[in-house]
Amino acid sequence: MPEHTFRLNGEQVTVEVPDDVRLLWVLRDILGVTGPKYGCGINVCKACTSHVNGKAVNPCAIPVGNLRPTDEVTTIEGLAATADGDLHPMQQAWLDHDVAQCGYCQPGQIMAAVAVARRAAEEGRDITDADLDGIRNICRCGTYFRIREAIRAGAAAMKAAQ
């Protein structure tokens, strides 16, 4: 069976699985990382959103064979470490704005929000309504207003921390 090595939340990991096994199943079923949620399995709902090399991706759509040993996969479990705190500023904003109801989609929402906030900061601008509209993570509870407010607050806190 092929071996696949990559970095997960700052640690080098190696798994033995076929090349075509999706990263989501490797994370959840083999490595025990349960933050990325299974929602649809076809790259639509975005419940599994995580980062690969700092970019938001959906692990349900990525065969583990596509990863290189230098690729850094960050899930919600490793997000705080990227900000050197107990919580990442976006996670704190989620708490401050009382976003979560059921909470199922929240890890993916937060990971997508961080990627959008980073991109806006790299471009030297604030988060726009168009940025927020571009986040396509589905929330069945419908807390979109609070999500949008938390993203704006989290992005401001990320900017202030730089």
Disulfide bonds with the S-S distance in Angstrom:
none
